[in-house]
Amino acid sequence: MTHAFLQDKIKGNIYEKLEDTPTKPFLKRYQHYLLAALSALLLFLSFPNANLFPVAWVALVPLFIALTRATGWKSAFWIGYVTGLLFLGGLLLAIVFLYPYANIFATLFGYLLLVGYTALYFAVFAVLMRCVPVRSGVLFPLAIACIWTALEWVRSWLMTGFPWGSIGYSQWNNLIGIQASSLVGVHGISFIIVLFNAGIATVLMNRQQWRREIRAIIVPLILTILCFGYGVLQLKDTEPLERAADATTSADAETLNVALIPGNIPQLQKWDSDQFPRILQRYINLTHKAANENPDLIVWPETAIRSEALTGQWPTYYGRFSRMLRDIALPILIGTANDGEEIDTAIGKYSKSAEKKAWKDVEIYNRVLSIAPDGKIHGAYAKMHLVPFGEYVPLANLLPDFIPNFIQFKPFSHGKTVNLLPVFNVKDKTKLSGNGLGPPYQEATFRVKNGTDPKKIEIGASICFESVFPNEFRRPVQKGASVMGIFTNDAWFTGTAFPELHLSMAPFRAIENRIAVFRCANGGFTCVVDRFGRITTPMVTPDTAQEILVTPVRLLSATKHEKTPYTRYGDWFPILCAIVCVGGFGTLIVLHRRANS
């Protein structure tokens, strides 16, 4: 083993010297980096906006070939780093275009820092891949897939986590290929894709002995066929998409008729206090329009309304909002930002004591409230996973005061618990009566006509950035949510690929938990995704003539629904890959030390 290692080292030194010779043709001198750039381009094309998802199944082959020809671990590191830098640099370019809302130097610095950091995972992968013998048959692609999946999982939670660009998400339009997410999550789909790439690369790199190395593609092919076969079986008995859009076609299906009101307010207008009266009136007008279609629930997106209009601090706008509640007589889920860890029992309960707190001591939460037509607040959920440097400053207590203030004005506080949002599904409802100008209203007027109480439905909420974390998204489903809602404001990135990149994660969340998901997105894609990851409705965007979406959403039955393996056990598969990697590399280190001694 030591002799072989020395031979490789000598060959590596020779190749490094040859690469430095000026007479060597340009393509041969830089072929490793050209192959790395090709992989980066193919990966980029497999994601939105290009959405060429079949390309992902061969995108990594050039990178793997380049890495097997690398002359040492340093060469491998830079080949991997260049791949990550080019791929993620293109994918995350939208961050630079945040400069209308922040200092251009801050956005550019944040972009370069984020791309440089996330590209390190590609570099670490490249170095670890060098330790796996190419001629190890089927073990080579299996080991490569485990390493990639483990690192992708680590990237999803380390330093608050950033899973954008996980290769599994490239398949969001490949419905057959992603049904296995209910078993292994999105990281399991990444495993299959990388395994298939590695199998092809193994055969190509050993094409002189292809008869012997053909076994390296057998296992990847079998697992890929099983993955697609499972998808076919799952989709075999589903209703056609045109019928699935009408969830009421099934006699035994429990549904909730949801009205999604994205508003699609440009971000610069949302920040302008002078624009608030117009924004509020737009939401009120669209809500009245939606109410004419007899929904069971109204939904507004993330931070749709200023909290002062709910608390009564601004009496005029509070009066408009409460009058709208009385007129439509419908429960509403609404995104807002307000202070205080505790929530009052009803809107209009603005506490004068809050004004006495020092500005720096006021904690602001990004929340979704469940408000009944009588103005009672039946539930509230505060966003738990905030955006670093966008909604809070990591390690702010350790930084000089001017740095947090330079990055943002007032940070949000993290929510503490996963709370479901109860709403009451009132079929054949009567309008609220009375001459009062606002809540509270009489609960007795909000009953179904047959005299029974309205049915309580528990809704899980995921606010914007939270929906990209599958292990967090499943928690409300574990607690008994009948349907999941994504409340987001994607107007920051209007005109870029980011809103569609964000959308591409929703089908995975639906499949992982086999639950319907509605998205209400200001400045993004508003739609409904069924439990098989199919978008069953037209999509409302800032560019469409359609401004609201009223559609039935199928609910989970508490008695019939069985939680998926992913809902029960979360990221068990990438954790298993990580354990295999630690065990494998630990064994190699021990064997290497014994050989040297």
C-alpha positions as CSV (number, residue, x, y, z in Angstrom):
1,M,0.0,0.0,0.0
2,T,2.8,2.4,0.9
3,H,4.7,1.5,-2.4
4,A,1.6,2.2,-4.4
5,F,1.1,5.5,-2.6
6,L,4.7,6.6,-3.4
7,Q,4.2,5.7,-7.0
8,D,1.1,7.9,-7.2
9,K,2.9,10.7,-5.5
10,I,5.8,10.5,-8.0
11,K,3.4,10.4,-10.9
12,G,1.5,13.3,-9.4
13,N,4.7,15.4,-9.2
14,I,5.5,14.6,-12.8
15,Y,2.0,15.5,-14.0
16,E,2.2,18.8,-12.0
17,K,5.5,19.7,-13.7
18,L,4.1,18.8,-17.1
19,E,1.1,21.0,-16.5
20,D,3.4,23.9,-15.9
21,T,5.2,23.5,-19.3
22,P,4.2,26.4,-21.6
23,T,4.4,24.2,-24.7
24,K,1.5,22.0,-23.5
25,P,-1.7,22.8,-25.5
26,F,-4.1,25.1,-23.8
27,L,-7.0,22.6,-23.8
28,K,-4.8,19.9,-22.2
29,R,-3.3,22.2,-19.6
30,Y,-6.8,23.4,-18.4
31,Q,-8.9,20.4,-19.3
32,H,-9.7,19.7,-15.7
33,Y,-11.2,23.2,-15.2
34,L,-13.0,23.1,-18.5
35,L,-14.7,19.9,-17.4
36,A,-15.5,21.5,-14.1
37,A,-17.0,24.5,-15.9
38,L,-19.0,22.1,-18.1
39,S,-20.5,20.4,-15.1
40,A,-21.3,23.8,-13.5
41,L,-23.1,24.9,-16.7
42,L,-25.1,21.6,-16.9
43,L,-26.1,21.9,-13.3
44,F,-27.2,25.4,-13.8
45,L,-29.4,24.5,-16.8
46,S,-31.2,21.8,-14.8
47,F,-32.6,24.3,-12.4
48,P,-35.1,27.2,-12.9
49,N,-35.4,29.2,-15.1
50,A,-34.1,26.7,-17.7
51,N,-35.6,23.7,-16.0
52,L,-33.9,21.1,-18.2
53,F,-34.2,18.5,-15.4
54,P,-32.9,15.5,-17.5
55,V,-29.6,17.2,-17.8
56,A,-28.9,16.7,-14.1
57,W,-28.6,13.0,-14.6
58,V,-25.4,13.5,-16.6
59,A,-24.3,16.9,-15.3
60,L,-21.7,15.6,-12.8
61,V,-20.0,13.2,-15.2
62,P,-17.5,15.8,-16.5
63,L,-16.6,16.7,-12.9
64,F,-16.1,13.1,-11.9
65,I,-13.8,12.5,-14.9
66,A,-11.8,15.6,-14.1
67,L,-11.4,14.6,-10.4
68,T,-10.1,11.1,-11.3
69,R,-7.4,12.8,-13.4
70,A,-6.5,15.3,-10.7
71,T,-2.8,15.2,-9.7
72,G,-3.3,15.6,-6.0
73,W,-5.7,16.7,-3.3
74,K,-4.9,20.4,-4.0
75,S,-5.7,20.0,-7.6
76,A,-9.0,18.2,-6.7
77,F,-9.9,20.9,-4.2
78,W,-9.7,23.7,-6.8
79,I,-11.5,21.6,-9.5
80,G,-14.4,21.1,-7.1
81,Y,-14.3,24.7,-5.9
82,V,-14.4,26.1,-9.4
83,T,-17.4,23.9,-10.1
84,G,-19.3,25.1,-7.1
85,L,-18.3,28.7,-7.6
86,L,-19.5,28.8,-11.2
87,F,-22.7,26.9,-10.5
88,L,-23.8,28.6,-7.4
89,G,-22.5,32.0,-8.6
90,G,-25.0,31.7,-11.5
91,L,-27.8,30.3,-9.4
92,L,-27.6,32.9,-6.6
93,L,-27.0,35.9,-8.7
94,A,-30.3,37.4,-7.7
95,I,-28.8,38.3,-4.3
96,V,-26.8,41.1,-6.1
97,F,-30.1,42.6,-7.3
98,L,-31.2,43.3,-3.8
99,Y,-29.4,46.6,-4.0
100,P,-32.5,48.7,-4.3
101,Y,-33.3,47.6,-0.8
102,A,-29.8,47.7,0.7
103,N,-26.3,49.1,0.1
104,I,-24.9,47.8,-3.1
105,F,-21.6,47.0,-1.4
106,A,-23.4,45.0,1.3
107,T,-25.4,42.9,-1.2
108,L,-22.3,42.3,-3.4
109,F,-20.2,41.3,-0.3
110,G,-23.0,39.1,0.9
111,Y,-23.3,37.4,-2.5
112,L,-19.6,36.8,-2.8
113,L,-19.4,35.5,0.8
114,L,-22.4,33.1,0.4
115,V,-21.2,31.8,-3.0
116,G,-17.6,31.3,-1.7
117,Y,-18.9,29.5,1.4
118,T,-21.3,27.1,-0.4
119,A,-18.8,26.3,-3.1
120,L,-16.5,24.9,-0.3
121,Y,-18.8,21.9,-0.1
122,F,-18.0,21.0,-3.7
123,A,-14.3,21.4,-2.9
124,V,-14.5,19.2,0.2
125,F,-16.5,16.6,-1.8
126,A,-13.7,16.6,-4.5
127,V,-11.0,16.0,-1.9
128,L,-12.9,13.2,-0.3
129,M,-13.7,11.6,-3.7
130,R,-9.9,11.4,-4.3
131,C,-9.7,8.9,-1.5
132,V,-12.1,6.4,-3.2
133,P,-10.3,4.1,-5.7
134,V,-11.8,4.4,-9.2
135,R,-11.5,0.7,-10.0
136,S,-13.4,-0.4,-6.9
137,G,-16.4,-1.5,-9.0
138,V,-19.8,-0.7,-7.7
139,L,-18.3,0.6,-4.4
140,F,-17.1,3.7,-6.3
141,P,-20.5,5.1,-7.3
142,L,-22.1,4.1,-4.0
143,A,-19.3,5.9,-2.0
144,I,-19.5,9.0,-4.2
145,A,-23.3,9.2,-3.7
146,C,-22.9,8.8,0.0
147,I,-20.3,11.6,0.3
148,W,-22.3,14.0,-1.8
149,T,-25.6,13.3,0.1
150,A,-23.9,13.7,3.5
151,L,-22.3,17.0,2.5
152,E,-25.6,18.3,1.0
153,W,-27.3,17.4,4.3
154,V,-24.7,19.1,6.3
155,R,-25.0,22.3,4.2
156,S,-28.8,22.2,4.9
157,W,-28.3,22.9,8.6
158,L,-24.7,24.0,9.4
159,M,-24.5,27.8,10.1
160,T,-28.3,28.0,10.1
161,G,-28.4,26.1,6.8
162,F,-28.6,27.0,3.1
163,P,-30.0,24.1,0.9
164,W,-30.5,26.2,-2.3
165,G,-28.9,24.3,-5.2
166,S,-29.3,20.8,-3.7
167,I,-29.4,18.7,-6.8
168,G,-32.6,16.9,-5.9
169,Y,-34.6,20.1,-6.4
170,S,-33.7,20.1,-10.1
171,Q,-36.3,17.3,-10.5
172,W,-39.3,19.2,-9.3
173,N,-41.0,18.8,-12.7
174,N,-40.1,15.1,-12.8
175,L,-43.2,13.9,-10.9
176,I,-42.5,10.2,-11.4
177,G,-38.9,10.5,-10.3
178,I,-39.5,12.3,-7.0
179,Q,-42.3,10.3,-5.4
180,A,-39.7,8.4,-3.4
181,S,-39.3,11.7,-1.4
182,S,-42.0,10.4,0.9
183,L,-39.5,7.7,1.9
184,V,-36.1,9.3,1.8
185,G,-36.7,13.1,1.4
186,V,-35.2,15.3,-1.2
187,H,-31.7,14.2,-0.2
188,G,-32.6,10.7,-1.3
189,I,-33.4,12.0,-4.7
190,S,-30.0,13.7,-4.8
191,F,-28.4,10.3,-3.9
192,I,-30.0,8.5,-6.8
193,I,-29.0,11.3,-9.3
194,V,-25.4,11.4,-8.1
195,L,-25.2,7.6,-8.0
196,F,-26.4,7.4,-11.7
197,N,-23.8,10.1,-12.7
198,A,-21.0,8.2,-10.9
199,G,-22.0,4.9,-12.6
200,I,-21.8,6.5,-16.0
201,A,-18.5,8.2,-15.2
202,T,-17.0,4.9,-13.9
203,V,-17.7,3.1,-17.2
204,L,-16.4,6.0,-19.3
205,M,-13.2,6.2,-17.2
206,N,-12.5,2.5,-17.5
207,R,-13.8,2.0,-21.0
208,Q,-10.8,-0.2,-22.0
209,Q,-12.0,-2.7,-19.4
210,W,-15.7,-1.9,-19.9
211,R,-16.8,-5.6,-19.6
212,R,-15.3,-5.7,-16.1
213,E,-16.5,-2.3,-15.1
214,I,-20.0,-2.6,-16.5
215,R,-21.0,-3.9,-13.0
216,A,-20.4,-0.4,-11.7
217,I,-23.5,0.8,-13.6
218,I,-25.7,-2.2,-12.6
219,V,-26.6,-1.1,-9.1
220,P,-27.2,2.6,-10.1
221,L,-29.5,1.4,-12.9
222,I,-31.4,-0.9,-10.6
223,L,-31.9,1.8,-7.9
224,T,-32.9,4.3,-10.5
225,I,-35.5,1.9,-12.0
226,L,-36.8,1.2,-8.5
227,C,-37.1,4.9,-7.8
228,F,-39.1,5.5,-11.1
229,G,-41.1,2.3,-10.6
230,Y,-42.2,3.5,-7.1
231,G,-43.2,6.8,-8.7
232,V,-45.3,5.0,-11.3
233,L,-47.1,2.9,-8.7
234,Q,-47.8,6.0,-6.5
235,L,-49.3,7.9,-9.4
236,K,-51.1,5.0,-11.0
237,D,-54.3,5.4,-9.2
238,T,-54.4,9.2,-8.9
239,E,-57.0,11.3,-10.5
240,P,-56.1,13.0,-13.8
241,L,-54.7,16.5,-13.1
242,E,-57.7,18.3,-14.6
243,R,-60.0,16.4,-12.2
244,A,-57.6,16.7,-9.2
245,A,-57.9,20.5,-9.5
246,D,-61.5,20.0,-8.4
247,A,-61.0,18.4,-5.0
248,T,-64.7,18.0,-4.5
249,T,-65.0,15.2,-7.2
250,S,-64.3,12.6,-4.6
251,A,-67.4,12.0,-2.5
252,D,-65.5,11.1,0.7
253,A,-62.9,13.9,0.4
254,E,-62.8,16.5,3.0
255,T,-62.0,19.9,1.5
256,L,-61.5,23.5,2.4
257,N,-62.4,26.1,-0.2
258,V,-59.4,28.6,0.1
259,A,-59.2,32.1,-1.3
260,L,-55.6,33.1,-1.8
261,I,-55.0,36.9,-2.1
262,P,-51.3,37.5,-2.9
263,G,-51.7,41.2,-3.6
264,N,-48.4,41.3,-5.5
265,I,-47.3,44.6,-4.0
266,P,-43.8,45.7,-5.2
267,Q,-41.3,45.6,-2.4
268,L,-40.4,49.3,-2.5
269,Q,-44.1,50.2,-2.1
270,K,-44.4,47.8,0.9
271,W,-41.6,49.8,2.6
272,D,-43.3,53.1,1.9
273,S,-45.6,54.1,4.8
274,D,-47.4,56.6,2.5
275,Q,-48.4,53.6,0.3
276,F,-50.1,51.7,3.1
277,P,-53.6,53.1,2.7
278,R,-53.6,52.1,-1.0
279,I,-52.1,48.6,-0.2
280,L,-54.7,48.0,2.5
281,Q,-57.5,49.0,0.2
282,R,-56.2,46.7,-2.5
283,Y,-56.3,43.7,-0.2
284,I,-59.7,44.7,1.0
285,N,-61.1,45.0,-2.5
286,L,-59.6,41.7,-3.6
287,T,-60.9,40.0,-0.5
288,H,-64.5,41.2,-1.2
289,K,-64.1,40.0,-4.8
290,A,-63.0,36.6,-3.5
291,A,-65.8,36.4,-0.9
292,N,-68.3,36.5,-3.8
293,E,-67.0,33.0,-4.8
294,N,-68.1,31.5,-1.4
295,P,-64.8,30.4,0.0
296,D,-64.3,29.0,3.5
297,L,-61.1,30.8,4.3
298,I,-59.3,33.9,3.2
299,V,-55.5,33.9,3.1
300,W,-53.2,36.9,2.8
301,P,-49.4,36.5,2.4
302,E,-46.4,37.1,4.6
303,T,-46.3,40.6,6.2
304,A,-49.3,41.7,4.1
305,I,-50.5,44.2,6.7
306,R,-49.0,46.6,9.2
307,S,-49.7,45.5,12.8
308,E,-50.9,49.0,13.7
309,A,-54.0,48.4,11.6
310,L,-54.7,45.3,13.6
311,T,-54.0,46.5,17.1
312,G,-56.1,49.6,16.9
313,Q,-53.0,51.9,17.1
314,W,-54.2,53.3,13.7
315,P,-58.0,53.6,14.3
316,T,-58.9,54.6,10.7
317,Y,-57.3,51.6,9.1
318,Y,-58.3,49.3,12.0
319,G,-61.9,50.3,11.3
320,R,-61.6,49.5,7.6
321,F,-60.1,46.1,8.3
322,S,-62.7,45.1,11.0
323,R,-65.5,46.3,8.8
324,M,-64.2,44.0,6.1
325,L,-64.3,41.1,8.5
326,R,-67.9,41.9,9.4
327,D,-68.9,42.2,5.8
328,I,-67.4,39.0,4.5
329,A,-68.1,36.9,7.6
330,L,-65.1,34.6,6.9
331,P,-62.1,33.5,8.9
332,I,-58.8,34.9,7.6
333,L,-55.1,33.8,7.9
334,I,-53.0,36.9,7.6
335,G,-49.2,37.6,7.7
336,T,-48.1,40.5,9.8
337,A,-45.1,41.6,12.0
338,N,-45.9,42.6,15.5
339,D,-44.2,42.9,18.8
340,G,-44.6,40.9,22.0
341,E,-44.1,37.2,22.7
342,E,-47.7,36.8,23.8
343,I,-50.7,37.4,21.5
344,D,-53.9,39.1,22.6
345,T,-57.2,37.3,22.4
346,A,-58.6,39.7,19.8
347,I,-57.6,42.4,17.4
348,G,-58.0,46.0,18.7
349,K,-56.3,45.1,22.0
350,Y,-53.4,47.5,21.5
351,S,-51.6,47.9,24.8
352,K,-50.5,51.4,25.8
353,S,-47.8,49.8,28.0
354,A,-46.0,48.7,24.9
355,E,-45.3,52.3,24.1
356,K,-43.3,52.6,27.4
357,K,-40.8,50.0,26.4
358,A,-37.4,51.2,25.1
359,W,-37.1,50.7,21.3
360,K,-34.2,48.3,21.7
361,D,-36.2,46.1,24.1
362,V,-39.2,45.6,21.8
363,E,-39.1,42.1,20.2
364,I,-40.7,41.9,16.8
365,Y,-42.0,38.6,15.3
366,N,-42.9,37.7,11.8
367,R,-46.3,36.0,12.3
368,V,-49.3,34.5,10.7
369,L,-52.5,35.1,12.7
370,S,-55.8,33.1,12.5
371,I,-58.6,35.7,12.9
372,A,-62.3,34.8,13.2
373,P,-65.0,37.1,11.7
374,D,-65.7,38.4,15.2
375,G,-62.2,39.6,15.6
376,K,-61.0,36.9,17.9
377,I,-57.5,35.6,17.3
378,H,-57.8,31.8,17.5
379,G,-54.1,31.1,16.8
380,A,-50.7,32.6,15.9
381,Y,-47.5,31.2,14.6
382,A,-44.2,33.1,14.7
383,K,-41.5,32.4,12.2
384,M,-38.8,30.2,13.8
385,H,-36.1,30.0,11.1
386,L,-35.2,33.5,10.2
387,V,-33.0,34.7,7.2
388,P,-29.5,35.5,8.4
389,F,-28.6,39.1,7.8
390,G,-32.0,39.7,6.3
391,E,-34.2,39.2,9.3
392,Y,-31.6,39.0,12.1
393,V,-27.9,39.3,12.6
394,P,-26.1,36.1,13.7
395,L,-24.0,36.6,16.8
396,A,-25.1,40.2,17.0
397,N,-24.2,40.4,20.7
398,L,-20.6,39.8,19.8
399,L,-20.4,42.4,17.0
400,P,-19.9,46.2,17.4
401,D,-23.2,48.1,17.4
402,F,-22.7,49.8,14.1
403,I,-22.5,46.5,12.2
404,P,-26.0,45.2,12.9
405,N,-27.4,48.7,12.4
406,F,-25.6,49.0,9.0
407,I,-27.0,45.7,7.8
408,Q,-30.6,46.3,8.9
409,F,-32.8,48.6,11.0
410,K,-34.6,46.3,13.4
411,P,-34.1,42.5,13.6
412,F,-36.9,40.0,14.1
413,S,-36.9,37.6,17.0
414,H,-37.1,33.8,16.6
415,G,-40.4,32.1,17.2
416,K,-40.3,29.6,20.1
417,T,-42.9,26.9,19.3
418,V,-44.6,25.1,16.4
419,N,-48.2,26.3,16.7
420,L,-51.0,25.1,14.4
421,L,-53.6,27.7,13.2
422,P,-57.2,26.7,13.9
423,V,-59.9,27.9,11.6
424,F,-63.6,27.0,11.5
425,N,-65.0,25.6,8.3
426,V,-68.5,27.1,8.1
427,K,-70.6,25.7,5.2
428,D,-73.8,27.4,4.3
429,K,-73.0,30.3,6.6
430,T,-75.2,33.2,7.3
431,K,-73.8,36.7,7.2
432,L,-73.0,38.4,10.5
433,S,-75.7,40.9,11.4
434,G,-75.7,43.9,13.6
435,N,-74.9,47.6,13.3
436,G,-71.7,47.6,15.2
437,L,-68.7,49.1,13.5
438,G,-66.3,46.4,14.6
439,P,-65.6,43.4,16.7
440,P,-66.4,41.7,19.0
441,Y,-69.4,40.1,17.3
442,Q,-71.8,37.5,18.7
443,E,-70.4,34.0,18.2
444,A,-74.0,32.7,18.0
445,T,-74.4,34.5,14.6
446,F,-71.5,32.5,13.2
447,R,-73.1,29.0,13.0
448,V,-74.1,26.7,10.2
449,K,-77.8,26.8,9.3
450,N,-78.5,23.4,10.8
451,G,-77.5,24.6,14.2
452,T,-74.3,22.6,14.6
453,D,-71.0,24.2,15.5
454,P,-68.5,24.9,12.7
455,K,-65.8,22.2,12.2
456,K,-62.4,23.1,13.6
457,I,-59.5,22.6,11.1
458,E,-55.8,22.8,12.1
459,I,-53.6,24.4,9.5
460,G,-49.8,24.3,9.5
461,A,-47.8,27.4,8.6
462,S,-44.4,27.8,7.0
463,I,-43.3,31.3,6.5
464,C,-41.0,32.0,3.5
465,F,-37.5,30.8,4.1
466,E,-38.8,28.0,6.4
467,S,-40.3,26.1,3.5
468,V,-36.9,25.2,2.2
469,F,-36.1,23.1,5.2
470,P,-37.9,19.7,5.0
471,N,-37.1,18.6,8.5
472,E,-38.8,21.7,9.9
473,F,-41.7,21.7,7.4
474,R,-42.8,18.2,8.7
475,R,-43.2,19.3,12.3
476,P,-46.7,20.8,11.9
477,V,-47.8,17.7,10.0
478,Q,-46.5,15.6,12.9
479,K,-48.6,17.7,15.3
480,G,-51.8,17.0,13.2
481,A,-52.1,19.7,10.5
482,S,-54.7,18.9,8.0
483,V,-53.2,21.1,5.3
484,M,-50.0,23.1,5.0
485,G,-49.7,26.8,4.0
486,I,-46.7,28.6,2.7
487,F,-46.9,32.3,3.4
488,T,-44.2,34.2,1.6
489,N,-43.0,37.6,0.2
490,D,-40.9,36.9,-2.9
491,A,-41.2,40.5,-4.2
492,W,-37.6,41.1,-3.1
493,F,-36.6,39.0,-6.2
494,T,-39.1,39.9,-8.8
495,G,-37.7,39.4,-12.3
496,T,-35.1,36.8,-11.2
497,A,-35.1,33.0,-11.0
498,F,-35.4,33.1,-7.2
499,P,-39.3,33.0,-7.0
500,E,-39.4,29.9,-9.2
501,L,-36.5,28.4,-7.3
502,H,-38.5,28.9,-4.1
503,L,-41.6,27.4,-5.8
504,S,-39.6,24.3,-6.9
505,M,-39.3,23.2,-3.2
506,A,-43.0,23.1,-2.5
507,P,-43.7,19.9,-4.5
508,F,-41.1,18.1,-2.4
509,R,-42.6,19.3,0.9
510,A,-46.0,18.0,-0.3
511,I,-44.7,14.6,-1.4
512,E,-42.5,14.1,1.7
513,N,-45.5,14.5,4.0
514,R,-48.3,13.4,1.5
515,I,-50.2,16.6,2.3
516,A,-51.7,19.3,0.2
517,V,-49.9,22.7,0.3
518,F,-51.2,26.1,-0.7
519,R,-48.8,28.9,-1.5
520,C,-49.8,32.5,-1.0
521,A,-46.9,34.5,-2.4
522,N,-46.6,38.3,-2.7
523,G,-44.5,38.9,-5.8
524,G,-44.1,35.1,-6.5
525,F,-46.0,32.1,-7.5
526,T,-49.4,31.6,-5.8
527,C,-50.9,28.1,-6.3
528,V,-52.0,24.8,-4.7
529,V,-49.8,21.7,-4.8
530,D,-51.5,18.3,-4.1
531,R,-50.0,15.5,-2.0
532,F,-48.3,14.0,-5.2
533,G,-46.4,17.3,-5.9
534,R,-48.7,18.3,-8.8
535,I,-49.6,22.0,-9.2
536,T,-53.3,21.6,-9.6
537,T,-54.3,25.3,-10.1
538,P,-53.4,28.1,-12.4
539,M,-50.5,30.2,-11.0
540,V,-51.1,33.7,-9.9
541,T,-48.0,35.9,-10.4
542,P,-47.4,39.7,-10.8
543,D,-47.5,39.1,-14.5
544,T,-50.9,37.4,-14.7
545,A,-54.3,39.0,-15.3
546,Q,-55.7,36.8,-12.5
547,E,-55.3,38.5,-9.1
548,I,-56.9,35.9,-6.8
549,L,-57.2,32.2,-6.6
550,V,-60.2,30.5,-5.1
551,T,-59.9,26.7,-5.1
552,P,-60.8,23.6,-3.0
553,V,-57.9,22.1,-1.1
554,R,-58.1,18.5,0.0
555,L,-57.6,17.9,3.7
556,L,-55.9,15.1,5.5
557,S,-58.2,12.8,7.3
558,A,-57.1,12.4,10.9
559,T,-58.5,8.9,11.0
560,K,-57.4,7.6,7.6
561,H,-54.0,9.3,7.1
562,E,-50.9,7.4,7.9
563,K,-47.8,9.4,8.3
564,T,-45.0,8.9,5.7
565,P,-41.6,7.5,6.7
566,Y,-40.2,11.0,6.1
567,T,-42.8,12.6,8.3
568,R,-42.0,10.1,11.1
569,Y,-38.3,9.9,10.9
570,G,-37.1,13.0,9.0
571,D,-33.6,13.1,7.4
572,W,-32.8,9.5,8.4
573,F,-31.4,8.7,4.9
574,P,-28.7,11.5,4.7
575,I,-27.8,10.8,8.3
576,L,-27.2,7.2,7.4
577,C,-25.0,8.4,4.5
578,A,-23.1,10.6,6.9
579,I,-22.6,7.6,9.3
580,V,-21.3,5.4,6.4
581,C,-18.9,8.2,5.4
582,V,-17.5,8.7,8.9
583,G,-17.1,4.9,9.3
584,G,-15.6,4.4,5.9
585,F,-13.0,7.2,6.2
586,G,-12.3,6.3,9.8
587,T,-11.4,2.8,8.7
588,L,-9.2,4.1,5.9
589,I,-7.3,6.3,8.3
590,V,-6.7,3.5,10.7
591,L,-5.5,1.2,7.9
592,H,-3.2,3.8,6.5
593,R,-1.6,4.4,9.9
594,R,-1.1,0.7,10.5
595,A,0.5,0.4,7.0
596,N,2.9,3.3,7.7
597,S,3.8,1.9,11.1
